[in-house]
Amino acid sequence: MDELAARAGTTVRTVRFYSARGLLPPPVIGPRRVGRYGPEHLSRLALIEELQHHGLTLAAIERYMRQLPDDISAHDLAIHRALVASWLPEGVEETDRAKLEARVGRPLEEADVDRLVAMNVLERTQDPDVFRVDPGTLHLGVRLLGMPLSLEAVLAAREVMLEHSRAAAREIGRIFRAEVSEPDAAGERQSLSQVRALSGQMQPLVVQALVTVFQRTLTEEIRAWPAEPEPQGGPERPRDEERGGRD
């Protein structure tokens, strides 16, 4: 539980409280009666934190979490969090290496730090053990540390997402701005402040639509990849012991 709290950036007392309220499933009991928490618990805490940032009360959070399947995976919990988050927090905060490693769950090699800096998740300071952190992308960068992807591939994917996200934002903004010049049924035009207010109300819906569409299209793209060719000579015949002996 200490490790789970450190990874989630919260306290053991908070983890115990959420567990008592049924927001966290019990740990898996291993040897010597030690409770083991996994990625699903960490993802649940991240989702709860996101719901709190949006001003939901504890009762509302409990209702939201009760609607989730009991066996929901960490991946699907991360999708829920992405749908809940209508924007990333702005600004940076400073943290030392010890706190950063507690969030990561392991010591950070210099290569790890270099990777996070290259992804614009961290920024070095004059103190080699103090960093400026983008809290909105920290959890993404930390998860990418464990992915078997080269830094070049991560940065290339980031550029693709930035390019197309900017294009989508420009086009959606153009549609909203057009509302200023188009008269309504009464022949009146909306003011710019009204359109900006409408855009703010639409932002969570647009983000949810983008995440949902992207998730489905990416899944379709991966499914369309060609199957790996079989080894030359055809599929391997089962060994005698796998066939129950010779005929």
Stockholm file with secondary structure:
# STOCKHOLM 1.0

chainA/1-247         MDELAARAGTTVRTVRFYSARGLLPPPVIGPRRVGRYGPEHLSRLALIEELQHHGLTLAAIERYMRQLPDDISAHDLAIHRALVASWLPEGVEETDRAKLEARVGRPLEEADVDRLVAMNVLERTQDPDVFRVDPGTLHLGVRLLGMPLSLEAVLAAREVMLEHSRAAAREIGRIFRAEVSEPDAAGERQSLSQVRALSGQMQPLVVQALVTVFQRTLTEEIRAWPAEPEPQGGPERPRDEERGGRD
#=GR chainA/1-247 SS CHHHHHHHTSCHHHHHHHHHTTSSCCCEECGGGCEECCHHHHHHHHHHHHHHHTTCCHHHHHHHHHTSCTTCCHHHHHHHHHHHCSSCCCSCEEEEHHHHHHHHTSCCCHHHHHHHHHTTSEEECSSTTEEEECTTTHHHHHHHHTSSCCHHHHHHHHHHHHHHHHHHHHHHHHHHHHHHHSCCTTSCCCCHHHHHHHHHHHHHHHHHHHHHHHHHHHHHHHHTSCCCCCCTTSSCCCCGGGGTSCC
#=GC SS_cons         CHHHHHHHTSCHHHHHHHHHTTSSCCCEECGGGCEECCHHHHHHHHHHHHHHHTTCCHHHHHHHHHTSCTTCCHHHHHHHHHHHCSSCCCSCEEEEHHHHHHHHTSCCCHHHHHHHHHTTSEEECSSTTEEEECTTTHHHHHHHHTSSCCHHHHHHHHHHHHHHHHHHHHHHHHHHHHHHHSCCTTSCCCCHHHHHHHHHHHHHHHHHHHHHHHHHHHHHHHHTSCCCCCCTTSSCCCCGGGGTSCC
//
